[in-house]
Amino acid sequence: MLLHRIITAVVLLAVLLPTLMSTAAWPFPVFVAVTMGAAGWEWARLNGWVGWRAGAYGAAVLLLGAVLYPLVRAQPAWVGLAGASWVLGGVVALRMGSLGWAALPSALRLVLGPCVLLPAAWALLTWKGMGLNALLSVLCLVWAADVLAYAAGRLWGRRKLAPTISPGKSWEGVAGGVVGVLAVALLWVTTIDPWLSEAHGLSVYGRLVAAWGWPMGALALLVLAALSVVGDLVESLIKRAAGAKDSSQLLPGHGGVLDRIDALLPVLPAALGLLWLALGGMA
């Protein structure tokens, strides 16, 4: 299993890094489109559609995202709506739990798929357009929250966060993830931004701190760290409702695409929404 995880991670990096570094405009959007199409296929399978219908659903998600992207680019206020929807929708989903999710009509769950997946895809493209430093910093925010939460939970986890949804998560783990995000933000603003910002744009941390100062900027980062946990838990309850351990086996040793991007789904658009709010609706 460990060997499979390592091989898959190496292959993913071998695909992702050239798309990030390419000077051509098309590789990264293609990568995002394929990722979201695969995530759409997994969403359909977790919510009652299999076989060719799941494949058609994934293709429809990809096509819908491409068609609507020019429209959302022209209306930057969508990021605020997407972020607020995750806050409210995440609370509702967690309160209903896996049994409540399974009780929803299959058609409604399928309609919600693009609403969950596409804002993250559009946000990814927007972050890339703001510079490589901006994109990497928002990705690392989620990765830091995840890794530090896992480490803190293993070391000190006692109080369960959501035992009926994800028994392994603890409040101590959440606290560790928050501390990790703030530590990464401090390191990035003081060390990495001065080195990369001129050539590759300012990080999400630097942008929030520049707009709001450290107290409000840190509060915004706490919100994003919390949303990363919400994204993880929402995907866990959907899998539990479907009786699935992983969203698929597309990534050997890692599960599926949704398993790897669940925490990113709310954070990517919400971070843009907070920045848009910080800049008075001008981001």
Secondary structure as GFF3:
##gff-version 3
##sequence-region A 1 283
A	DSSP	alpha_helix	2	21	.	.	.	ID=ss1
A	DSSP	alpha_helix	27	46	.	.	.	ID=ss2
A	DSSP	alpha_helix	51	73	.	.	.	ID=ss3
A	DSSP	alpha_helix	78	103	.	.	.	ID=ss4
A	DSSP	alpha_helix	106	129	.	.	.	ID=ss5
A	DSSP	alpha_helix	132	156	.	.	.	ID=ss6
A	DSSP	beta_strand	160	162	.	.	.	ID=ss7
A	DSSP	beta_strand	166	170	.	.	.	ID=ss8
A	DSSP	alpha_helix	171	187	.	.	.	ID=ss9
A	DSSP	pi_helix	188	192	.	.	.	ID=ss10
A	DSSP	alpha_helix	193	200	.	.	.	ID=ss11
A	DSSP	alpha_helix	204	242	.	.	.	ID=ss12
A	DSSP	alpha_helix	257	261	.	.	.	ID=ss13
A	DSSP	alpha_helix	264	278	.	.	.	ID=ss14
###
